[in-house]
Amino acid sequence: MKALVNSVRAFAREEDGVALSEYLVLLGLLLGGVIAAVTLVSGNLATAWASWGTFFTTNLTAGTPKPVPTPGG
């Protein structure tokens, strides 16, 4: 246990350890922001995903080609 505490102290004294800690804090903030954004717009995302799925299943089904409209008729 003492070896672990000593290695953590040595890691904290190094500049690389401080930089890594800053990057981890930044990563945590970014991750929290992404989670919050997805949570806030999840209802709209579900609606959009459902409408895209409906579009693709009705317009792009394999084996049943849709007729191509001709100009003027």
Secondary structure as GFF3:
##gff-version 3
##sequence-region A 1 73
A	DSSP	alpha_helix	2	13	.	.	.	ID=ss1
A	DSSP	alpha_helix	15	40	.	.	.	ID=ss2
A	DSSP	alpha_helix	42	59	.	.	.	ID=ss3
###
